[in-house]
Amino acid sequence: MKSKTWINRQKNDHYVKKAKQLGYVNRAAFKLEEIEQKYRIIENSRNILELGSSPGGWTQAIINFNSNINITCFDLLDMKIKNEKIIFYKEDFLKYDFKNLYKKFDLILSDVAPNTTGHQSTDHLKISQLIFEIINLLDDVLIYKGSFIFKIWKGQEEREIIQKLKKLFKNIDYFKPKSSRQESSEIFIVAREYKLNEE
Ligand SMILES: C[S@@+](CC[C@H](N)C(=O)[O-])C[C@H]1O[C@@H](n2cnc3c(N)ncnc32)[C@H](O)[C@@H]1O
């Protein structure tokens, strides 16, 4: 059950109200919108792999930015939206063999989040583990010069993650959208120009 504090916060949240008005399934869509307004990566993409896609706020934002796009989504839970541009796999991405897709993507998005414990450093370790797993997948799924955008909760593993990314990408930026709650330790990392998989 959701706590009273959570319910009150949702009621008063400007982005929750705006999401309702615009028909978005959640406020998460605005975070991706802000990232896109700054980096303009989605508008130049054709094939996107979205990990942790449900209920589909980011997916809605992607389609709004670029209607000429294919999105391959993975989540343990169902999506609340359907669209001809979306192929949805209700799967644990950790168990999936991405070679089966016979396809590479120009953008990998991850809003994957583990179940939280409320203990900040434990949660940070859990999400970091998922990010390390995705980094290990990149060679199978990302094209040369492609991008990887993901969420992380700040903490000690960030350094190692950034070190790994520096070997794989030309540009790495941190981004904290205005629509991300200030009290939240979440931050987005935008890694551009994948150096591997050159033809
Ligand atoms: C913050 S939500 C994503 C919200 C989504 N980006 C949106 O805009 O609607 C995080 C999601 O990660 C998913 N997730 C966590 N671990 C996963 C895994 N191993 N494989 C697939 N999905 C996973 C959860 O089920 C959850 O739906």
The ligand as an SDF file (V2000), in Angstrom:
LIG
                    3D

 27 29  0  0  0  0  0  0  0  0999 V2000
   10.9890    3.4670  -12.7870 C   0  0  0  0  0  0  0  0  0  0  0  0
   10.1840    2.1260  -13.5450 S   0  0  0  0  0  0  0  0  0  0  0  0
   10.2700    2.5590  -15.2480 C   0  0  0  0  0  0  0  0  0  0  0  0
    9.3190    3.6500  -15.6370 C   0  0  0  0  0  0  0  0  0  0  0  0
    9.2280    3.8340  -17.1350 C   0  0  0  0  0  0  0  0  0  0  0  0
   10.4900    4.3540  -17.6680 N   0  0  0  0  0  0  0  0  0  0  0  0
    8.1340    4.7890  -17.5340 C   0  0  0  0  0  0  0  0  0  0  0  0
    8.4480    5.9080  -17.9530 O   0  0  0  0  0  0  0  0  0  0  0  0
    6.9520    4.4330  -17.4170 O   0  0  0  0  0  0  0  0  0  0  0  0
   11.3970    0.8650  -13.4380 C   0  0  0  0  0  0  0  0  0  0  0  0
   10.9880   -0.4290  -14.1170 C   0  0  0  0  0  0  0  0  0  0  0  0
   12.1190   -1.3060  -14.1480 O   0  0  0  0  0  0  0  0  0  0  0  0
   11.5780   -2.6230  -14.2350 C   0  0  0  0  0  0  0  0  0  0  0  0
   12.6250   -3.6400  -13.9730 N   0  0  0  0  0  0  0  0  0  0  0  0
   13.3790   -3.7890  -12.8580 C   0  0  0  0  0  0  0  0  0  0  0  0
   14.2100   -4.8520  -12.9960 N   0  0  0  0  0  0  0  0  0  0  0  0
   13.9820   -5.3790  -14.2370 C   0  0  0  0  0  0  0  0  0  0  0  0
   14.5290   -6.4810  -14.9740 C   0  0  0  0  0  0  0  0  0  0  0  0
   15.4940   -7.2410  -14.4290 N   0  0  0  0  0  0  0  0  0  0  0  0
   14.0830   -6.7310  -16.2240 N   0  0  0  0  0  0  0  0  0  0  0  0
   13.1020   -5.9560  -16.7550 C   0  0  0  0  0  0  0  0  0  0  0  0
   12.5480   -4.8870  -16.1110 N   0  0  0  0  0  0  0  0  0  0  0  0
   12.9780   -4.5990  -14.8690 C   0  0  0  0  0  0  0  0  0  0  0  0
   10.4690   -2.5950  -13.2030 C   0  0  0  0  0  0  0  0  0  0  0  0
    9.5470   -3.6350  -13.4200 O   0  0  0  0  0  0  0  0  0  0  0  0
    9.8740   -1.1910  -13.4110 C   0  0  0  0  0  0  0  0  0  0  0  0
    8.7270   -1.2340  -14.2260 O   0  0  0  0  0  0  0  0  0  0  0  0
  1  2  1  0
  2  3  1  0
  2 10  1  0
  3  4  1  0
  4  5  1  0
  5  6  1  0
  5  7  1  0
  7  8  2  0
  7  9  1  0
 10 11  1  0
 11 12  1  0
 11 26  1  0
 12 13  1  0
 13 14  1  0
 13 24  1  0
 14 15  1  0
 14 23  1  0
 15 16  2  0
 16 17  1  0
 17 18  1  0
 17 23  2  0
 18 19  1  0
 18 20  2  0
 20 21  1  0
 21 22  2  0
 22 23  1  0
 24 25  1  0
 24 26  1  0
 26 27  1  0
M  CHG  2   2   1   9  -1
M  END
$$$$
